[in-house]
């Protein structure tokens, strides 16, 4: 079935005549608005052929029985010319689903072409009413291809094909290639002059060429005022460079902090006899200290803590030991830690050579030690293997059974230390009120908070803390310091952003000045373009594009420089090379905003110029 709505007198014919009028086609807003109006008329006519069902609606006067669509249709269009027509129908079928088909012409050397479907997107079409629209139906090939492509999404109950203007050839092609029982064709008018090479409505195809033309004009303007354009680009680039560079440097510092503390794991916490307070500057209260944690309390906790976790106990024997091997010795600043066999695991330390303590060595307090990489390098020269060598730690002799993997100069590094069994430290480095520390590493990171709550309750019982009194110990997660320092750096980030925005404000002023000067210099050119049919919107868009092009060139340069400067700092502190995608996106967006703000006044000034006055300008 074919319906040609233009055969009957209605307002549709007025819209169709304006659609084909060469002069009205120059006003793209009116042109597209007419397409939208046509879509509304088509939607109304098609709605008469759809199925309805009765429904009770509650009104202030009671229940009224009305007829509503039994099923909402699926509206589909062929990109991109059909979008205004699609929008018009969507104004009526506002509960409809949407589908889209992207098609293009593949031209050959002899000017012949094939219609190619690029992609299609649609909901399930099984049993649905499909309305497929395109502004012009020249040969009908694109409609048929789109219909067949949509059949992959399901088998519609019925399809209504809509075209504002069609050729007789296109109508016959649809009737021949699509099933008449399942397809209805709706057209506004049939024009014999419409062919695959001759468009009744060329305005549909002007948008892409106007954008390309505006970009070309913008680049030509930039080249003709090279020095001025370079200075403006550099102003924008320095603003973006300051912003991206500082923020990249801050990200690298955050990465370094996180990496330094990540070795202890996000599922680890520590129990000490003091509060953990991190502050910057001289303000705030000092951390509270409580009585020492005894070996019995620490051991009881390790035995009675039932949540799946690794628990270790350690203490510091001394912080000023001198280690010796033959004629080599260290400075008297090596910490000696007494620990059990679980300390290396809960502290995030790894063994590069040798092995960890075994249970017997910890129980009997054997004279064995695991040393840090810095200590190993200091004592063992000429590639001597430290394993099984006997060294002196203070007055005692110890056998080296392991060397820790190097951690570098990051925060919390452990390259200069010696670890011995816990019982050994109690024997040879004993002192009054010796204090012990407990490390707990849960099996899963998500169990950490629950484990901290359990540990708090258990240790209050062990420490005999009375109900209502504060804890006589402190518990801190291993990543507390990193999180605290990173949160404090938010103020630095805010300051850096403020500095970059001030620089960008100066760039925006400079860019606006250049664009205003450009409008003045090109007044006569604007008059000529308007006399040849360019609309105010076209002129305004031209200057908008020019401002955006300058802004994006400056932004791209600034982003590259900012990444380089930020990563110079990153590499200097031993952090990894960072590509700050968030700050890159921010830089692009900010440059676009700067260009829009800087270009809006000059663009509007150019758009408002009277063509006669502009032509007279000298």
C-alpha positions in Angstrom: 0.0 0.0 0.0 1.3 3.5 -1.0 -0.1 6.7 0.5 0.9 10.0 -1.2 -0.2 12.7 1.3 0.5 15.6 -1.0 -2.3 14.6 -3.3 -4.8 16.2 -0.9 -4.8 19.8 0.1 -3.3 20.3 3.5 -0.6 22.3 5.4 1.8 19.5 4.5 2.0 20.9 0.9 3.1 24.3 2.4 6.0 22.6 4.3 6.9 20.6 1.2 7.1 23.7 -1.0 9.4 25.4 1.5 11.5 22.3 1.8 12.2 22.5 -1.9 12.6 26.3 -2.2 16.3 27.1 -2.9 16.1 30.4 -0.9 14.5 28.9 2.2 17.0 26.0 2.1 19.7 28.5 3.0 17.9 29.0 6.4 18.9 25.7 7.8 16.9 26.1 11.0 13.7 26.6 9.1 14.6 23.9 6.7 15.1 21.3 9.5 12.0 22.6 11.3 9.9 21.9 8.3 11.2 18.4 8.2 10.3 18.0 11.8 6.7 19.3 11.1 6.4 16.8 8.2 7.4 14.1 10.6 4.6 15.1 13.0 2.1 15.0 10.1 3.3 11.5 9.0 3.1 10.3 12.6 -0.5 11.5 12.9 -1.5 9.8 9.6 0.2 6.6 10.5 -1.3 6.5 14.0 -4.8 6.1 12.3 -3.6 2.7 11.0 -2.3 1.3 14.3 -4.1 -1.0 16.8 -5.7 0.4 19.9 -7.1 -1.0 23.1 -9.6 0.4 25.6 -8.3 1.7 28.9 -10.0 3.2 32.0 -8.5 6.6 33.1 -9.4 8.1 36.4 -10.4 11.8 36.0 -11.7 14.4 38.5 -15.2 13.5 37.3 -14.8 9.7 37.5 -13.4 6.9 35.3 -13.4 7.5 31.6 -12.9 4.8 29.0 -10.4 5.8 26.3 -8.5 4.1 23.5 -4.7 4.0 23.6 -2.1 2.3 21.5 -1.9 -1.4 22.3 1.8 -1.3 21.4 4.2 1.5 20.9 6.2 1.5 17.6 9.9 1.5 17.0 11.1 4.6 15.1 14.1 4.1 12.9 15.9 6.5 10.6 18.9 6.5 8.3 21.7 8.7 9.5 22.0 11.6 9.4 19.7 13.5 7.1 16.6 11.8 8.5 17.1 13.0 12.1 14.8 16.0 11.9 12.0 13.8 10.3 12.6 11.2 13.0 12.4 13.9 15.7 9.0 15.1 14.4 7.6 11.6 14.6 9.1 11.2 18.0 7.2 14.3 19.1 4.0 12.3 18.5 5.1 8.8 19.4 6.9 10.0 22.6 6.8 6.5 24.1 8.4 4.8 21.1 11.7 2.9 21.0 14.4 4.2 18.7 16.5 2.4 16.1 19.2 3.8 13.7 20.9 2.8 10.6 24.1 4.4 9.2 24.4 4.1 5.4 26.8 5.7 2.9 27.6 5.7 -0.8 30.7 3.9 -2.0 31.6 5.6 -5.3 33.5 4.0 -8.2 35.6 5.7 -10.9 32.7 5.9 -13.3 30.6 7.9 -10.8 28.5 5.0 -10.1 28.1 3.9 -6.5 26.9 1.2 -4.2 24.9 1.7 -1.0 26.8 0.4 2.0 25.4 -0.2 5.5 27.9 0.9 8.1 26.0 -0.2 11.2 22.5 -0.6 12.7 21.2 -0.4 16.2 17.8 -1.5 17.3 15.8 -3.1 20.1 14.1 -6.5 19.5 11.7 -6.1 16.6 9.8 -9.3 16.8 6.1 -8.6 16.6 6.7 -4.8 16.8 5.4 -2.0 14.5 8.5 -0.5 12.7 8.5 3.0 11.2 11.5 3.5 9.0 12.1 7.1 7.7 14.4 8.8 5.2 13.9 12.3 3.8 14.4 11.4 0.1 13.5 8.2 -1.7 15.5 8.4 -4.9 16.3 4.8 -6.0 14.9 3.1 -2.9 18.1 1.0 -2.5 19.1 2.5 0.8 15.6 1.9 2.3 15.6 -1.7 1.2 19.1 -2.3 2.5 18.2 -0.7 5.9 15.0 -2.7 6.1 16.8 -5.9 5.5 19.6 -5.0 8.0 16.9 -4.3 10.7 15.4 -7.8 10.0 18.5 -9.1 11.8 17.1 -7.5 14.9 13.8 -9.4 14.7 10.7 -9.9 12.4 8.4 -6.8 12.7 4.7 -7.3 12.6 4.3 -4.5 10.1 6.6 -1.8 8.7 5.7 1.8 7.7 8.3 3.5 5.4 8.2 7.3 5.4 9.9 9.7 2.8 9.2 13.4 2.5 10.0 13.4 -1.3 10.1 10.3 -3.5 10.8 9.5 -7.2 8.5 7.2 -9.2 11.5 4.9 -9.6 12.0 4.7 -5.9 8.3 3.9 -5.2 8.3 1.1 -7.8 11.6 -0.3 -6.3 10.0 -0.5 -2.9 6.8 -2.1 -4.2 8.9 -4.7 -6.1 11.4 -5.6 -3.4 9.4 -5.4 -0.2 6.4 -7.5 0.8 3.2 -5.5 0.2 1.4 -7.3 3.0 3.9 -6.3 5.6 5.1 -2.9 4.3 3.2 0.4 3.8 4.9 3.3 2.0 4.1 6.9 3.0 5.4 9.8 1.0 4.7 13.5 0.9 5.1 14.0 -2.8 6.5 12.2 -5.9 8.9 14.1 -8.1 10.0 12.7 -11.5 13.1 14.9 -11.5 14.4 13.3 -8.3 17.2 10.8 -9.1 20.2 9.3 -7.5 22.3 12.2 -8.8 19.8 15.1 -8.6 18.6 16.2 -5.2 15.4 18.1 -4.7 16.6 19.1 -1.2 20.4 19.8 -1.4 20.3 21.6 1.9 20.5 18.3 3.6 24.0 17.7 2.4 25.5 21.2 3.1 26.3 20.8 6.8 29.4 18.6 6.3 30.9 20.9 3.7 30.2 24.0 5.7 32.1 22.6 8.7 35.1 21.6 6.4 35.0 25.1 4.8 35.0 26.8 8.3 38.0 24.8 9.4 39.9 25.6 6.2 39.1 29.3 6.6 40.2 29.2 10.3 43.5 27.6 9.3 44.1 30.1 6.6 43.4 32.9 9.0 45.9 31.4 11.5 48.6 31.2 8.8 48.0 34.7 7.6 48.6 36.1 11.2 51.3 33.6 12.2 53.2 35.6 14.8 50.0 36.7 16.6 48.6 33.2 16.5 51.8 31.7 17.8 51.8 34.1 20.8 48.2 33.2 21.6 48.9 29.5 21.3 51.8 29.8 23.6 49.8 31.7 26.2 47.2 28.9 26.2 50.0 26.3 26.1 51.7 27.7 29.2 48.4 27.8 31.1 47.7 24.1 30.3 51.3 23.2 30.9 51.3 24.7 34.4 48.0 22.9 35.2 48.8 19.5 33.7 52.5 19.6 34.7 51.8 20.3 38.4 48.9 17.8 38.6 51.0 15.1 36.8 53.8 15.7 39.4 51.3 15.4 42.2 50.0 12.2 40.7 53.5 10.8 40.5 54.1 11.7 44.2 50.8 10.0 45.1 51.8 6.9 43.1 55.2 6.8 44.9 53.5 7.0 48.3 50.9 4.4 47.4 53.6 2.1 46.0 55.8 2.5 49.1 53.1 1.5 51.5 51.4 -1.0 49.2 54.2 -3.5 50.1 52.5 -3.9 53.5 49.2 -4.6 51.8 45.8 -2.9 52.2 44.7 -5.9 54.4 47.3 -5.3 57.1 47.0 -3.5 60.5 49.3 -2.9 63.4 48.7 -2.9 67.2 51.0 -0.6 69.2 51.1 0.9 72.7 50.6 4.4 71.3 48.2 6.3 69.1 49.0 6.9 65.4 48.7 10.6 64.6 49.9 12.1 61.3 50.0 15.9 61.1 51.8 18.5 59.0 53.1 21.7 60.8 53.4 22.3 64.5 49.7 22.2 65.4 47.7 19.4 67.1 48.2 17.2 70.1 51.0 14.7 70.7 50.1 11.0 70.3 49.2 9.3 73.6 51.5 6.7 75.0 50.3 3.8 77.1 52.1 1.1 79.1 54.2 -1.3 77.1 52.7 -4.3 75.4 54.2 -7.4 77.1 55.3 -10.6 75.4 52.6 -12.5 77.2 49.9 -10.1 76.0 51.2 -10.3 72.4 51.5 -14.1 72.5 48.0 -14.5 74.0 46.6 -12.3 71.3 48.3 -14.3 68.6 46.9 -17.6 70.0 43.3 -16.4 70.6 42.7 -14.3 67.5 40.4 -16.6 65.5 39.7 -14.6 62.3 41.5 -16.1 59.3 44.7 -14.0 59.2 48.5 -14.1 59.6 49.6 -12.7 63.0 53.2 -11.8 63.9 54.9 -10.4 66.9 58.1 -8.3 66.8 60.1 -5.9 68.9 63.2 -3.7 68.4 66.3 -5.0 70.2 68.3 -1.8 69.3 68.4 0.9 66.7 72.2 1.4 66.9 73.9 -1.9 66.3 77.2 -2.4 64.5 77.4 -5.4 62.2 80.8 -6.9 61.3 82.1 -9.5 58.8 85.9 -10.0 58.8 87.4 -6.6 58.3 84.2 -4.9 57.1 81.6 -3.3 59.4 78.6 -1.0 59.2 78.0 2.3 60.9 76.4 2.0 64.4 72.9 2.7 63.1 71.5 -0.6 62.1 68.1 -1.5 63.7 67.9 -5.1 65.1 64.4 -6.5 65.0 63.4 -9.6 66.9 60.4 -11.4 65.2 58.7 -14.6 64.7 58.4 -16.5 61.4 55.4 -14.5 60.2 57.0 -11.0 60.4 58.3 -10.9 56.8 54.8 -11.8 55.4 52.9 -9.2 57.5 55.4 -6.5 56.9 55.5 -6.9 53.1 59.2 -7.9 53.0 60.6 -10.3 50.5 63.6 -12.5 50.6 66.0 -12.2 47.6 68.4 -14.9 48.8 68.2 -17.6 51.4 65.2 -18.4 53.5 62.9 -17.3 56.3 63.1 -18.4 60.0 61.6 -21.8 60.8 59.5 -22.5 63.9 62.3 -24.2 65.8 64.7 -21.3 65.2 62.2 -18.9 66.6 61.3 -21.2 69.6 64.9 -21.9 70.6 66.2 -18.5 69.8 69.0 -19.7 67.4 71.7 -17.2 66.4 70.5 -16.8 62.8 69.7 -13.5 61.0 68.1 -12.1 57.9 69.8 -8.9 56.8 68.8 -6.0 54.5 70.3 -5.5 51.1 72.2 -2.4 52.1 73.8 -4.3 55.0 74.7 -7.1 52.7 76.4 -4.7 50.2 78.3 -3.0 53.0 79.7 -6.2 54.6 80.2 -8.5 51.6 82.4 -7.2 48.9 83.6 -8.8 45.6 80.4 -10.7 45.0 80.8 -12.8 48.1 77.6 -14.8 48.8 76.3 -13.8 52.3 74.3 -17.0 52.9 75.7 -19.2 55.7 78.4 -16.6 56.6 79.0 -15.7 60.2 78.7 -12.1 61.2 78.8 -10.1 64.4 75.8 -8.2 65.7 76.9 -6.4 68.8 78.7 -8.9 71.0 77.0 -12.0 69.4 77.8 -14.2 66.4 75.0 -14.9 63.9 74.7 -17.0 60.8 73.2 -15.3 57.8 70.3 -17.3 56.4 68.6 -14.7 54.2 69.0 -11.4 52.4 65.9 -9.1 51.9 65.0 -7.8 48.5 66.0 -4.2 48.0 63.2 -1.6 48.6 65.1 1.5 47.5 64.9 5.0 48.9 61.1 5.1 49.2 59.2 5.7 52.4 59.2 2.8 54.8 62.3 1.2 53.1 63.9 -1.7 54.9 67.4 -2.0 53.3 69.3 -1.3 56.5 68.3 -3.7 59.2 68.9 -7.1 60.7 66.1 -9.5 61.7 66.8 -12.2 64.3 64.4 -14.6 66.1 62.2 -13.0 68.8 63.4 -15.3 71.6 67.0 -14.4 70.7 66.3 -10.7 71.1 64.8 -11.3 74.5 68.0 -13.1 75.5 70.7 -10.9 74.1 69.0 -7.4 73.8 66.8 -7.6 76.9 65.8 -4.4 78.7 63.2 -3.3 81.2 59.7 -2.8 80.0 60.4 -4.2 76.6 57.6 -3.3 74.2 56.2 -5.5 71.5 54.2 -4.8 68.4 51.6 -7.0 66.6 51.1 -7.2 62.9 47.9 -8.7 61.5 47.3 -9.5 57.8 43.8 -10.8 56.9 43.3 -13.3 54.2 41.0 -10.9 52.3 41.2 -7.1 52.1 37.4 -6.8 52.6 37.7 -8.5 56.0 40.1 -5.9 57.4 37.6 -3.7 59.1 35.8 -6.6 60.7 39.2 -8.0 61.8 40.1 -4.6 63.4 36.9 -4.6 65.3 37.5 -8.2 66.5 41.2 -7.3 67.4 40.1 -4.3 69.4 37.6 -6.2 71.5 40.0 -9.1 72.1 43.0 -6.9 73.0 40.9 -4.8 75.4 40.1 -8.0 77.3 43.8 -9.1 77.3 44.9 -5.6 78.4 42.1 -5.6 81.0 40.7 -2.2 79.8 37.6 -1.4 81.8 34.2 -0.8 80.2 33.8 2.9 79.3 37.5 3.6 79.3 39.5 4.4 76.2 41.7 1.8 74.6 45.2 1.5 76.1 46.7 0.8 72.6 46.5 2.0 69.1 45.5 0.2 65.9 46.5 1.6 62.5 46.1 0.2 59.0 49.2 0.0 57.0 48.0 2.4 54.3 46.9 5.1 56.8 50.0 7.2 56.4 49.8 7.1 52.6 46.1 7.9 52.6 46.6 10.8 55.1 49.4 12.3 53.1 47.5 12.0 49.8 44.5 13.7 51.3 46.7 16.5 52.5 48.0 16.9 49.0 44.5 17.9 47.9 45.2 21.4 49.0 48.3 21.5 46.7 46.1 20.2 43.9 43.6 23.0 44.5 46.4 25.6 44.5 47.9 24.2 41.3 44.5 24.3 39.6 43.9 27.9 40.7 47.3 28.9 39.3 46.6 27.2 36.0 43.1 28.7 35.8 44.5 32.2 36.3 46.9 31.6 33.5 44.1 30.3 31.3 42.1 33.4 32.1 44.9 35.5 30.7 45.0 33.3 27.6 41.2 33.7 27.2 41.6 37.5 27.2 44.4 37.3 24.7 42.5 35.0 22.4 39.4 37.2 22.6 41.5 40.3 21.7 42.9 38.5 18.6 39.5 37.4 17.5 38.1 40.9 17.8 41.0 42.3 15.8 40.4 39.5 13.3 36.7 40.5 12.9 37.7 44.1 12.3 40.3 43.2 9.7 38.0 40.8 7.9 34.9 43.0 7.9 34.9 43.3 4.1 35.3 39.6 3.7 32.3 39.0 6.0 30.2 41.4 3.9 31.1 39.5 0.7 30.2 36.2 2.3 26.9 37.5 3.5 26.2 39.0 0.1 26.7 35.6 -1.5 24.2 34.0 0.8 26.0 33.1 4.0 23.7 33.4 7.0 24.6 35.0 10.4 24.8 31.5 11.9 27.4 30.5 9.2 29.5 33.5 10.0 29.3 33.0 13.7 30.2 29.4 13.4 33.2 30.3 11.3 34.7 32.4 14.1 33.8 29.9 16.7 35.7 27.2 14.8 38.7 29.5 14.4 38.8 30.2 18.2 38.4 26.4 18.9 41.2 25.5 16.5 43.6 28.0 18.2 42.5 26.8 21.6 43.0 23.1 20.8 46.4 23.7 19.2 47.5 25.5 22.3 46.0 22.8 24.6 47.7 20.0 22.7 51.1 21.7 23.0 50.5 22.5 26.7 49.4 18.9 27.5 52.6 17.5 25.9 54.8 19.9 27.8 52.9 19.4 31.0 53.3 15.6 30.8 57.0 15.9 30.1 57.6 18.3 33.0 55.5 16.3 35.4 57.3 13.1 34.6 60.7 14.6 35.0 59.8 15.0 38.7 58.3 11.5 38.6 61.5 9.9 37.4 63.6 12.0 39.7 61.9 10.4 42.8 62.0 7.0 41.3 58.3 6.8 40.4 57.0 5.3 37.1 56.2 7.3 34.0 52.6 8.5 34.2 50.2 9.4 31.5 47.5 11.4 33.3 44.5 10.7 31.2 42.1 12.6 33.5 44.3 15.7 33.3 44.6 15.4 29.5 40.8 15.3 29.2 40.6 18.2 31.6 43.1 20.2 29.5 41.1 19.5 26.3 37.8 20.5 27.9 39.3 23.6 29.5 40.8 24.7 26.1 37.4 24.2 24.5 35.7 26.2 27.2 38.3 29.0 26.9 37.8 29.0 23.1 34.0 29.2 23.4 34.2 32.0 26.0 36.9 33.9 24.0 35.0 33.4 20.7 31.5 34.2 21.6 31.8 38.0 21.7 33.8 38.2 18.4 31.6 35.6 16.7 28.4 37.5 17.6 30.0 40.8 16.5 30.8 39.3 13.1 27.4 37.7 12.8 25.6 41.0 13.5 27.5 42.9 10.8 25.3 44.5 8.1 26.4 43.2 4.7 26.1 46.6 3.1 28.1 48.4 5.8 30.6 45.6 5.8 31.1 45.9 2.0 31.8 49.6 2.4 34.4 49.1 5.1 38.0 50.0 4.1 
